[in-house]
Amino acid sequence: MFRNLIFDWSGTLCDDMALTIEATNYVLAQYDREPLDRTAFRAEFQLPYPDYYAVKIPEARLEDLENYYRKAFAASTVGVTIIPYAREFVQFCRARGIRCFILTSMDPKAFEEQAHQLGMYHYFEHIHSGIHNKEHYIATLMQQHSLKPEETAFIGDMQHDIRAAHCAGITGIGTLTGYNNPAQLAEAEPELTVPHLGALQSLMSKCAPAAAQESIHLNGLELSCHIGVPEEERATPQRLTADITLVPPCTFDAMGEDIDRTINYDTLSRRLAEVAAAEPTILLETLARKLATCCTQEFGALHAEVELHKYILPQLQSTSVKTQA
């Protein structure tokens, strides 16, 4: 079973085809070429894109093409979305200790904006973006991260992705969620083709047991909150404590002493104290959910469990609720 997976981005994890077609048509218009509809675009567009444009617009300079494309990309209001099953699949990989990387031709700045916007950036150990020719570059990626070919696969939606995999001597997995249609993708002879990443997850789950998840624990975090059902109880701040378990966005090995790749528990503790103190709350359950959601949405935890303790009843040491996000 694979210990390392390299992912393409557009068409594999992110659906940005409408945006790409719009930007491509803007580029074509600068050179008086006819616009492409979705069917025509899928039929003719190929990577590496400098080769495609060398045939489509031979008089154009690559630098000018890229500037036009970036301009159209930045000005567009067309949205991008995560492809169904993609987030669940990378979470599945994380739970099994599979190292995940990105190899994409997308402009690095545009990729970073998209990946952060969609909450996907933190799932990957390293990002290789702005790569015009994946076939030439993939050996560098393999060497940089000490990846063994027999333990590695490249997942992509285009012929260029599969050919890049074969150049590195690794498994090429085609997914039918993106730019190439099934016939086009088949021409590159992937070792495996799946309709979507959910199907690949189903196949891999049969032979990839879940690894024990590494976790971060915040024990007995002191909080102050106006909380309680009666209004008179909420009038005075109460002391609460929280026990929090977090699954970080990267394995401990992948963090490599980089605090930006883990969860800064000092910053998180301060933020959770702010959330608790921000407004009066009636139910302990409500506050527990807010804290757990903060851990995942603001700090990138793959999973968060919060047990919140309240010390209000004289006959009990504490009352507590537990929730997960």
Protein Blocks (a to p, Z undefined) as FASTA:
>chain_A
ZZbdcddfehplpccklmmmmmmmmmmmmnopacddfklmmmmgccdfklmmmmmmmmbc
fklmmmmmmmmmmmpcbdcdddehklmmmmmmmmnopacddddfbdfklmmmmmmmnopm
mmpfbdcehilblmlmmmmmmmmnopafklgccddfbfklmmmmmmnopacdddfkbmbc
fklmmmnopabdcfbfklmmmmmmmmmccddddddddehiacdddedjblklmmpccddd
dddddddfbdfklnnopaklmccfklmmmmmmmmmmmpccfblklmmmmmmmmmmmmnop
abdcddddddfbfkbfbdcddddZZ
